Amino acid sequence: MSSFLVFESELVRYAIPAEAVDSIFWMPTLSPIEAAPPWFVGLANWHGEVVHVLDLGLRFKHSPRNYLTSTNIILVSTPQMRCGIVADSVMGLTEASFESIVKREMAMPSDFSSAYSDLIEGEIKQGDEIILLLNLQNLLTVKIGQEFPKVGEDSSFELVNSRTAHDEEVFSARMHQLALPVIDNKNENKDGYALVTIGGIRYAIEIAYITEFTHLKQCVPLPCCPQYILGVINLRGEILSVIDMTSLLNIQNIADKQDIVILQFESKRVALAVQKVEDFRYFDRHLISNLQNVEEHHAQCKSLLKVDDGVAGILDIEAILLGSLLEIDEHV
């Protein structure tokens, strides 16, 4: 069995060998890049190292697109170079046997050839899904003498920036955070938190409880459940309950829930529906303060975290997962 990281780009699922992945981080502001193939969309400063960032959509001649604050970059290493790959969402790790991998030469006719056929090494069968296995070595190889369209020469590469001012601030803050030297957080007085928005209010979730992030899709409602149980999702064959925190936090602003955070503590594992996953950062512990006068929307929080010019309630994940909230005792 081999391990692969599965991610999604423009509704297509790809897989890369897990051992090639160095890190995964949120999309920051990218620096412009010159004299490079058009599928390299910019440069990122990864803790002092300059990293080229590649968009698979552009590599396969798709139209350019705007990146969201929920967009990821997967940092991979090959003998040629270290590079970032843009991902709309990271699905997680999967195990695949040799028998479940269909090599490219077996899936395609022997006389079939295209400019992109050597970028796909094969296909992985996972239930009813087919995941394309990328050939990283070919993907990151640029042939000497190969010519590329100049800026403005190909109208398909024109793009209107639809980012909001808030989005630009988020991308910029990530850029500065990503450029900082690597810190051994075990020896520093810092903890990692995911910043999420629930009903227009910012909250923080400790990294120790988070296993992954993804988008909220196909949530199936359940009968005879409390209002805060949104339903269940099928996460790669695992059925998880989805908690709607707006009810538990007494938030009247029922905003659309776009993302979910997969949480785990001891044997309990659930999905937390949020309006948006904003960012992931490390904070000094002196920025954490005790709750004084507990407001209604901090009912499920254990403390406050000072973030920029405001505060975020730190959700008490252990109380949520180990309490009686997930025990449904109703008769049909």
N, C-alpha and C positions, 0 to 999 in steps of 0.2 A: 504494500500500500504506500502511496505517495501523498503528500499534503500539498494542497493548492489554495491560493487566496482567490476568492471569487468576487468580482466587482461588476458594476453595471455602468455602461457609457452609452448614452442615447438609446436606451431600452434594449441594448444588446449586452448579454452577459459573457464576460471573458474570465479566463483563469490564467494564473501565472504560478510557477513553482514557489512555495512558501519560503524556501531557503534563499530566494533572490530578493525578498522584501526586507528592507532595512528599517523603514518607518512609515507611518501614515499620519498626515497632518491636514488641517483645514487649508483651503485655498487662501493665500495672502495676496497682497498687491505684488504683481510680477514686474520686474525691470525689463525694458525693451531689449530685444536681441536683433543683431544685424548679421547679414551674410550667413544665414542658416536656412534650412528647409522650412517651408511655411507651416509645417505641422508642429514645429517648436514654437510655442506661444510666448515664451519669455524665460527669464532667469529668476531663480529663488536663492536667497542667501540662507542656507541651512546651517546655522550655527558656525558661520565663518567660511563655509564651503559653497562655491558657486555651483548651482545645479540647473541643468537645462530641463524645461518642463514641456512634455509632449502631449498633444491632444489626439487620441486615437481617431476621433471623428474626422479631423482634418487629414490625418494620415490616410484614411480611406476615402478622401475626397468628398466628405459631407460638407454641408454649409457651416460656416462659423456660427458661434452662439455666445451668449453672455453667460458668465459663470455666477452661480448663486453662493450665498454665504454657507450653504450646506454642502458645497462641492469639496471633494477630497483630493489630495495628491498622494499617490502611492510612490514612495521612494524605493527604487530597485537598483541592484548592482549587477553588472555583467563584467566579463574581462575587458570589454571595450571602454565602458564608462559607467558612471552613476547618473541616473536620470529620474525625473518625476513624471508619473503618468496621471493625467486628469481622470477622475472617477466621479460619476454622479452620486453613487452610493457604494459602500463596501458591504458585501453580503456576509463575509466571514470565511473561515477555513472549511475545506471539505477534503475528505479522504477519497482517493480513487484507486482502484486496482488496475493492474496492467490491462485486464480484459475489458474494462469499461472505457478505455481510451482508444478511440478509432484514429489511427494515424492518417495524415492528409493524403498520402498516396493510396490508401485504401478507400477513402471517402470520395475522391475525385477521379475522374477518368485520366488515364495516363497521358492523353493528348491535350488535357486542359491546362491552360497557362494564362496567367494574368499578372499585372504589375503588383498585385497584392497577395497572390496565392502563397508565396514563400513566407508571409508574415504569420500565417496560421499553421501551427504544427499538427493540430488534430482537433478532435472533438471529444468532450467528456459527457457521457450519458449519466444524468442524475435524475432518476425517476422519469417523468415525462419530459424533462427539460434537456436541451442540448446546450452545452457551454463550450465556447470556442477557446481552445488552448493556444495562447500566443507563443510565437517563437521570439523570445526577447533578443537573442543575438542578431537575428535579421531585422527586427524592428528598430534596433538602435544603430544599425550599420548604414552609413551614407556612402554611396558609391562615388569614387573620385571622378570628377568631370561631369557629374550629373547636374543638369540645369533646372532651376526652379523659377516660377513666376515672380516677378518683382512686385513690390507693393503697388496696388492700383492697376496692375496689368491684368489681373483676373478679378472681375467684378464680384465673383462669388465669395471673395474674402473681405468684402466690405461689410461692416457691422455697425449698427447704431447702438451706442451705449445706453442701456436702460437701467443702470444701477442707480439706486437712491443715494442721497447724501449719507444716510445712516450706513448703508452697505459699504460705501467707500471708507467710512471711519473704521468699520469692522475689519475690512481687508488691510487697511494701513496699520492698525494695531497688531494684527497677526504678523505682518511683515517685520515689525520691530521686535516682536516677541520671538519670532523664529530666528532672527539674526543674533540673538544673545548667545554667549558661550554655553556649552552644555554644562548643566549643574548636576552634581550628585545629590539628588533630593533626599537621600537617606541621611546625609550629613548636614543638610540645611533645614532651616525652620520653615519649610514650605510644604503645602499640600496641593494636589491637583483637583480641579473642579470643572465640570461641564456646566456652562451657563445656558439655561433654557428659558423660554418665554411661555407662560401659561396664562391665557386670558389677558394678555397685555402686561403682565407683571413678571419681573425677572426673578428666577430662582436658581439655586446652585445644587448640584448633585456631586457627591464625592466620587472620585475615580475608582475607589476600591470596590464599589458596588456595580460598576458599569461593565458590561461585556461587549456591547456593540450599539451602534446607531443605525437606523434605517428609516425609510419613509413609510408612512401609514397607508397600507393598501389592503383592500378586501377584508375589512373587519366584519365578522359575522356576528350579529346580535344574538344574545341568549335570552330565553324567557325566564321569568321569575328571578331576575337578578336586581340588585340595588342599582340606583341611578349611576353610581360611580363606576360600575362595570360596563364598559363600552361594548364588550363582546370578546371574541377570540380571533386570533390570527394563526395561520399556518406558517411557521418560520422554518423552512427547509425540513418539513416533516414533523416538527415539534409544535404542539398546540399550546399557545400561551394566552393567558387572560390579559386583556388590555384595560388598564385603569385610567379613568378620566378624572384628573386631579381637580378640574374646575368645581366639581361637586364637593369634594372633600375640603377644598380650600375656601368654600363659600364665595366663589367668584361669580359675579353676575354676568360678566362679559364672556359669553360663550363664543369664542373665536374659533375659526377653522383649525383643526388639528392636522398638521402636515407631517410631523415626524414622530417617531417613537424611540425611547431609550430602553434597551433591554437591561434589566436589573437582576442581580442575583445576590442572595445572602443565605448562607447555609444551604438548605435543600429547596428554598423558595426561589422561584424564577418567574418574573412577570414582565409585561411590556407597559411602559408608562407613556401615554399619549400626551404630546406637548404641541403647542402652537408652532414652535420653532426651536431647533438647536442652534444657538447663536455662536458659541465659541468654547474653547477648552484652554484653560490657563492654570499656571501655578501661582499661588498666593501665599504671602507671609502669614504666619499664624496670628500675628498681632493685629491683623485686619479682621479677625473674628471676634464678635462680641456676643454677650448673652442677651436673650430676649428680655425686655423689660415689660412694657405694657403690650401684651400679645394682641395683635390685630387679627380680625377674622381670617384674612388671607394668609396669615402665618400660623394657622392652627396646627398644621402638620410639619412645622419647622422646629428645629432644636436650637438654632442660633442664627446670627446675622453675619453676612460677609460684606465688607466694604468693597464695592466695585466701582472704579472710576469716580464719578461724582454722585453715586447713589449707593444703595444697599441691595443685596439679594438674600432672600431667606434660604438657609441650608435645610433641605428636606430631610426629615428623620426617616431614612429608608428602612432602618431596622424595625422601627415601630410600625411602619406601613406594611412591611412584608411579614412580620411575625405576629402582628396583632390580629384581631378578630375580623378585620375588614374583608379578608379574602375567604372567610368561612361563611358560606351561604346556607342558611337554615330556614328555608321556606318550603312550604308544601304546595304542590300544584293542585 
